[in-house]
């Protein structure tokens, strides 16, 4: 069961050590992000005392529908600690899990939706009716923690490779744009700005 790998966190911002600049949101595409840095403003309430603390490597379940995930998403905080609204569920990883593996496991929309659909009740206002403990009280198939770490390392390398290739693609696209603008003169220009040797 998932509760073997993550447990419900009860840590709250009772001492107000976190302020509106530390409020986090969950994005289906970008994961856990700082609200102000990502959206340009904070959507926090007047008081942040009851907001839940999210430490690095904590797992967060957002109880709101997102495009391809009508039952919410599950993400891991890969950045510095912050706080989230009481609408979110926060979980601490146990010693039996590499928390990034939890996110990898639930990154597949089909698997995530299949896991959450039987346990989520959607209210009249399209809010999720589900207890935090209920989320983790169902079966998952995780390998031993060392194998989880190896899988996470592999996917991290793949993500870096993809990012590198995307940067190269952007550079080639810019080169192509430059060449198109300068190889073919406009009506007011007689010759190409670029000389091509035979």
C-alpha positions as CSV (number, residue, x, y, z in Angstrom):
1,X,0.0,0.0,0.0
2,X,1.1,3.6,-0.6
3,X,1.0,4.3,3.1
4,X,4.0,2.1,3.5
5,X,6.0,4.7,1.4
6,X,4.4,8.0,2.4
7,X,2.6,9.2,5.6
8,X,0.2,12.1,6.2
9,X,2.1,15.3,7.3
10,X,0.6,17.3,10.1
11,X,3.1,20.2,10.0
12,X,1.5,23.6,9.7
13,X,2.7,27.2,9.5
14,X,1.7,27.9,13.1
15,X,4.6,30.1,13.9
16,X,4.2,32.0,10.6
17,X,7.8,31.4,9.6
18,X,6.6,31.3,6.0
19,X,4.9,34.2,4.3
20,X,3.1,34.9,1.0
21,X,6.4,34.7,-0.8
22,X,6.7,31.0,0.2
23,X,3.3,29.9,-1.0
24,X,3.5,27.0,-3.5
25,X,1.1,25.7,-6.2
26,X,1.0,22.4,-8.1
27,X,1.2,22.4,-11.8
28,X,0.5,19.3,-13.9
29,X,3.3,20.2,-16.3
30,X,5.9,21.9,-14.0
31,X,5.3,20.2,-10.7
32,X,5.4,22.2,-7.4
33,X,6.2,25.8,-8.1
34,X,6.4,29.1,-6.2
35,X,3.2,31.0,-6.8
36,X,4.7,34.4,-7.2
37,X,7.7,33.3,-9.3
38,X,5.5,31.1,-11.6
39,X,2.2,33.1,-11.8
40,X,3.4,36.6,-10.9
41,X,1.3,37.0,-7.8
42,X,0.2,35.2,-4.6
43,X,-3.4,33.8,-4.3
44,X,-2.9,33.2,-0.5
45,X,-5.6,34.1,2.0
46,X,-5.2,36.8,4.7
47,X,-3.9,34.4,7.3
48,X,-1.3,31.7,6.5
49,X,-1.3,30.1,10.0
50,X,-3.2,27.0,9.0
51,X,-1.3,26.5,5.7
52,X,0.6,23.2,5.4
53,X,4.4,23.1,5.4
54,X,5.9,21.4,2.4
55,X,9.5,20.4,2.8
56,X,11.9,19.4,0.1
57,X,11.1,15.8,-1.1
58,X,7.6,15.9,0.5
59,X,4.8,14.6,-1.7
60,X,1.7,16.8,-2.5
61,X,-1.7,15.8,-3.8
62,X,-3.8,18.6,-5.2
63,X,-7.5,18.0,-4.8
64,X,-8.5,19.9,-7.9
65,X,-9.0,18.8,-11.5
66,X,-6.3,19.6,-14.0
67,X,-6.7,19.2,-17.8
68,X,-5.9,15.5,-18.2
69,X,-6.3,14.7,-14.5
70,X,-9.9,15.1,-13.4
71,X,-9.0,13.7,-9.9
72,X,-6.0,15.9,-9.2
73,X,-2.2,15.2,-9.5
74,X,0.5,13.9,-7.2
75,X,3.9,15.7,-7.3
76,X,7.1,16.0,-5.3
77,X,8.6,19.2,-4.0
78,X,12.0,19.3,-5.6
79,X,12.8,22.9,-4.5
80,X,13.1,24.7,-1.2
81,X,10.4,24.4,1.6
82,X,7.2,26.4,1.4
83,X,3.6,26.3,2.3
84,X,0.3,25.2,0.5
85,X,-3.3,25.9,1.1
86,X,-5.3,23.5,3.3
87,X,-7.0,22.2,0.1
88,X,-3.8,20.3,-0.6
89,X,-2.7,17.0,1.0
90,X,1.0,16.8,2.1
91,X,2.8,13.6,2.7
92,X,6.3,12.8,4.2
93,X,8.3,10.0,2.5
94,X,9.3,7.0,4.6
95,X,12.7,5.3,4.5
96,X,11.3,2.8,2.0
97,X,10.9,5.3,-0.8
98,X,12.8,7.6,-3.1
99,X,10.2,10.4,-3.2
100,X,10.9,11.3,-6.8
101,X,9.9,7.7,-7.7
102,X,6.4,8.5,-6.3
103,X,6.1,11.3,-8.9
104,X,7.5,9.1,-11.7
105,X,5.0,6.4,-10.8
106,X,2.0,8.8,-11.0
107,X,3.3,10.8,-14.0
108,X,1.4,8.4,-16.2
109,X,-2.1,10.0,-16.5
110,X,-3.7,6.6,-17.1
111,X,-2.1,5.1,-13.9
112,X,-2.9,8.2,-11.8
113,X,-6.5,8.5,-12.9
114,X,-7.0,4.7,-12.4
115,X,-5.6,4.9,-8.9
116,X,-7.6,8.0,-7.8
117,X,-11.0,7.5,-9.6
118,X,-12.4,4.8,-7.2
119,X,-11.5,6.8,-4.1
120,X,-12.4,10.4,-5.1
121,X,-16.0,11.7,-4.8
122,X,-16.5,15.0,-6.7
123,X,-18.9,17.4,-4.9
124,X,-21.5,19.6,-6.4
125,X,-19.0,22.5,-6.7
126,X,-16.5,20.1,-8.4
127,X,-14.4,19.9,-5.2
128,X,-12.7,16.6,-4.2
129,X,-14.3,14.8,-1.3
130,X,-11.5,12.6,0.0
131,X,-9.7,12.2,3.3
132,X,-5.9,12.5,3.2
133,X,-5.5,9.1,4.8
134,X,-7.8,7.5,2.1
135,X,-5.4,8.6,-0.7
136,X,-2.6,6.4,0.6
137,X,-4.7,3.5,1.7
138,X,-4.6,1.7,-1.7
139,X,-2.2,-0.7,-3.5
140,X,0.8,0.4,-5.5
141,X,3.6,-1.7,-7.0
142,X,7.0,-0.2,-6.0
143,X,10.4,-2.0,-6.2
144,X,13.0,-1.9,-3.4
145,X,14.3,1.6,-2.5
146,X,17.7,1.1,-4.2
147,X,16.0,0.1,-7.5
148,X,13.8,3.2,-7.1
149,X,16.9,5.4,-6.8
150,X,18.4,3.8,-9.9
151,X,15.2,4.4,-11.9
152,X,15.1,8.0,-10.7
153,X,18.7,8.6,-11.7
154,X,18.0,7.1,-15.2
155,X,15.0,9.4,-15.7
156,X,17.0,12.4,-14.4
157,X,19.7,11.7,-17.1
158,X,17.0,11.4,-19.7
159,X,15.4,14.7,-18.7
160,X,18.8,16.5,-18.9
161,X,19.4,14.9,-22.3
162,X,15.9,16.1,-23.5
163,X,16.6,19.6,-22.2
164,X,19.9,19.7,-24.0
165,X,18.4,18.6,-27.3
166,X,15.6,21.2,-26.9
167,X,18.2,23.9,-26.5
168,X,20.0,22.7,-29.5
169,X,16.8,22.6,-31.5
170,X,16.1,26.3,-30.5
171,X,19.5,27.3,-31.7
172,X,19.1,25.5,-35.0
173,X,15.6,27.1,-35.4
174,X,17.2,30.6,-34.8
175,X,19.9,29.8,-37.3
176,X,17.3,28.8,-39.9
177,X,15.3,32.0,-39.3
178,X,18.5,34.1,-39.7
179,X,19.4,32.4,-42.9
180,X,15.9,32.7,-44.3
181,X,15.9,36.4,-43.6
182,X,19.3,37.0,-45.1
183,X,19.6,34.6,-48.0
184,X,16.5,35.8,-49.8
185,X,16.6,39.6,-50.4
186,X,13.4,41.7,-50.2
187,X,12.3,43.9,-53.1
188,X,14.4,46.8,-51.8
189,X,17.5,44.6,-51.5
190,X,19.3,43.5,-54.7
191,X,21.7,40.9,-53.2
192,X,21.7,38.4,-50.4
193,X,23.6,39.5,-47.3
194,X,25.2,36.0,-47.2
195,X,27.7,34.9,-49.8
196,X,27.4,31.2,-50.7
197,X,30.6,29.7,-52.2
198,X,30.4,27.0,-54.8
